[in-house]
Amino acid sequence: MQAAGTDTLTLSAEHIYLVGYTFLATPEDGQYFQIVPEVGGALKLLYSTAGSASGTRIASAAGSFLVTETAAADATLAFRLTYGEGTRNIDLTGVVYAVPVAAARQ
């Protein structure tokens, strides 16, 4: 695995990866943000999560999933951020991990 820039990881072939993430954001009160993983350029909507702010501007979203696309070839990993129209400014911080959990059989 290697960083392919400041916002993309390249996951090496011949492994299955466990990917996990936690993000904290500051959307406006009553607003939300959504994180959608992207593997090999394809959005993984099934693994997306959302966080909403109520009473404060702080919201969190977390998730984990397996990446099997790397069984035969390298794949890139990135995350997309979307948020509600009522949010004028948003700060985002978080952590992402990718751990090889199995060797892919050929």
Buried (B, 14 or more C-beta within 10 A) or exposed (E): BEEBEEEEBBBBBBBBBBBBBBBBBBBBBEBBBBBBBBBBEEEBEEBBBBBBBEEEBBBBBBBEBEBBBBBEEBBBBBBEBEBBEEBEEBEBEBEBEBEBEEEEEE
